[in-house]
Amino acid sequence: MNDPQTTATTMPLMEHLIELKSRLTIAIAALFIAFLGCYYFAADIYNFLVAPLAQILAELGGNRRMIYTALHEAFFTQLKVSFFAAFLLAFPVIATQFWKFLAPGLYKNEKSALAPYLVLSPILFIMGGALVYYFIMPMAWKFFLSFETMGVDGSLPIQLEAKVNEYLSLVMKLIFAFGISFQLPLVLTLLARIGFATSRGLAAKRKYAVVVTFIFAAFMTPPDIISQVGLAIPILVLYEISIISVRAVEKKRDTIEEDDDEDEFEETDFNMT
């Protein structure tokens, strides 16, 4: 079996650069094709992202709408939405090209350790996006719309007229924040595999993790308690899951090391006899 390090040293630098260029070309091409497709369906993607707000506004009744205040705002918003959706669609291809570029330089056990992350990462991202879209957003939007008032006794009504760009930027930011947050178990488990994290250390830093989590949630969500807690609680749950996952990794590693020690001891004993 060829040593990947030996292969890496014998492989000319120019071949590495050509391989990198090839992988980047495929990834960019996949992103561009996905962008064209998403731009064609930009109106459908827009309707999907607006649906949580539209359903609540329909329940409240009245002639409701969304507005844009700059001539170019709607066009650039469609571009932004299309690129966001295109990146999500093209991510498996991008991740695969990244993997194919790294794989020749990895040992067999390293490949088997990293491969599951390519499958689990998009799944967890979708789970995070689904949580915020179907559960957090409806509650948060109802909370914000509760501040609308009717004009009585000569006072002016307070009514939401959301800007297209601001609303969709908020929605995409929330989906991205929840999707990235759901990668926490993968990141910590990977750090444990390479020796940069331990279950004991993660458990000891739990109180700091709580503080950092709520600061992160406050930064990534609107200034309301619903979305902040809605992001913070899943992260804390995922942190606890990460500790369990890291313990499993440590247990498996200890078992492998014990088996290796036993094999080494038996080989030494055989040579002595």
C-alpha positions, 0 to 999 in steps of 0.5 A: 500500500502506498504511503500518502505522504510519499505520494504527496512528496513525489507528486510535483507541485504543478500537478497539485495546482492542476488538480486544485484548478480542476476541482475548483472549476467543477465546484464553480461550474456546479454553483453557476448552473445551480444559480441559473436554475434557482434564478429561473425559479426565483419567484417560487423560492421567494414565495417559499421564504415569504410563506411564514409571514404571508400565512400570519398576515392572511390570518390577520386579514386586510390588504397586506403587501411587501414593498421595496424602496429602491429601483434595483432592490427587488432585482438584487434581492432575487440575485441574493435569494438565487445565490443562497439557494444555489449554494445550498443545492451545490454544496454536495458537489462542492464538498465532494470536490473538496474531498476528492482533492484531499483524499489522495493525501489521507490514510485509509483510517483518516478517509473512513473517519472523515467520509461520514461528515460529508453525509451528515453535514448537509443533513444537519444543516437542513434540520437546523433550517427546518427548525427555524422555518417551521417552528421559530419563524412563525412564533417570532413573526406573531410576536413582532406583529402583535405590536401593530395597533389600530388607529382609534380616537384620531390616532394613526395605525401602526402597521407592518409594511416589510421591505423585501430586501430586509425581510429576506436578508433576515430569513436567510440569516436565520436559516444560515445561523441555525444550519451552521449551529447544527454542525456543532456535534460534527465539529467537536467530534472531529476535534476529538478525533484529532486530539484537540477536544476531550469529553472531560474538557467539554463538560468542564467548560459547560458553563462558559459554553452557555454564556457564549451560546446566548451571546452568539444567539443574541448576535445572530437573531433579531432582538426578541427572546423567542428567536434567541432562546429558540437558537440557544436551546438547540445549541446547548442540546447539541453541545450535550450530544457532542459530549456524548459523541466525543466520549464514544470516540474516546472509548473507541480509540481506547479500545483500539489502543488496548488491542494494539498494545496486546498485539505488540505484547504478544509479538514481543513475547513470541520473539523472546521465546 
